[in-house]
Amino acid sequence: MVWTYQISEAGAKVNHVDISANGSRLVAGTSTGKVLFLTDQGLLIWTFDGAGAAPAGVTRRSVTGLAIDLDGNRILAGFTDDQGTETEAGALYMLDNQPLTLWSVSIGGPISGVDLSDDGSRMVAGSSDRKVYSLNVDGAIRWTVETPDIAGQPVNVIAVSAEGSRAVAGDQAGQFYLLNADGAKIWTFDADGPINDVAVSTSGDRAAAGTASGSVYILNNQGAVIRKISHPETSILALAINSSGSQLVAGTADGRVFAFDGQGVMSWEVFLGGSVTSVAVNSTGSRIVAASGTTVYLLSDQAP
């Protein structure tokens, strides 16, 4: 364990975390709509109040997606407003490192995940309106992909490669797919249960999906399974992979963080306590950040 950071707001939990590719900056998003910007030493630089920026009439705003670029200059935050009500809706905000809002855009349904390329020029979002959105650097929508309406199952999660040429998405029907830069499907894979998180390496050579059934799938760029790792005693809630695909990190519902190499061989595991809702890894794989309850954890690649 390198350090921990605990949020102090009453009733708030850490929903999402990310770390810049160079490892110099971290972000955390809370269930009360706050985005926290931290140094690599765990010091708070600033807090952005997304709930305070919400439109009139919104009673509750939560961070439901969060990503940061290569050097921490751009942060993409996905918010869901009035989650679980008839008026629930999603919004994306692009922040700089001050934080100033560079742009914001409404999305048709609640946000279920976001990601950002290293240079900040390509971003993706998954939404419960069953769509995957790709956006330009100015927030304009480049394309959308609509997934089949299988018993109303939404797109759940989305990730984009570091250089923006590949994206992966997964849904609650258990479908996992790789998309090219224009949104065309390269391959589709059927997993053993609802997909809770996905990850992709820089070139798309490694893609991974974690399921509610406790499985982690590691696939190559042709969609062939390199390894399936099974932990049926729990659910995989969070997943991340470093740029080269040499390090994969998973967070579980029973409070564990696992690390694997690019072939799916376990390197280590550590128990954090409560459910691990989000994990991220820097480009080299030397730093791993995880969220559990009210705490942000920074781990080294030698954890525990």
Buried (B, 14 or more C-beta within 10 A) or exposed (E): EBEBBEBEEEEBBBBBBBBBBBBBBBBBBBBBBBBBBBEBEBEEBEBBEBBEBBEEEBEBBBBBBBBBBBBBBBBBBBBBBBBEEEEBBBBBBBBEBEBEBBEBBEBEBBBBBBBBBBBBBBBBBBBBBBBBBBBEBEBEEBBBBEBEEEEEBBBBBBBBBBBBBBBBBBBBBBBBBBBEBEBEEBBEBEBBBBBBBBBBBBBBBBBBBBBBBBBBBBBBBEBEEBBBBEBEEBBBBBBBBBBBBBBBBBBBBBBBBBBBBBEBEEBEBBEBEBBBBBBBBBBBBBBBBBBBBBBBBBBEBEBE
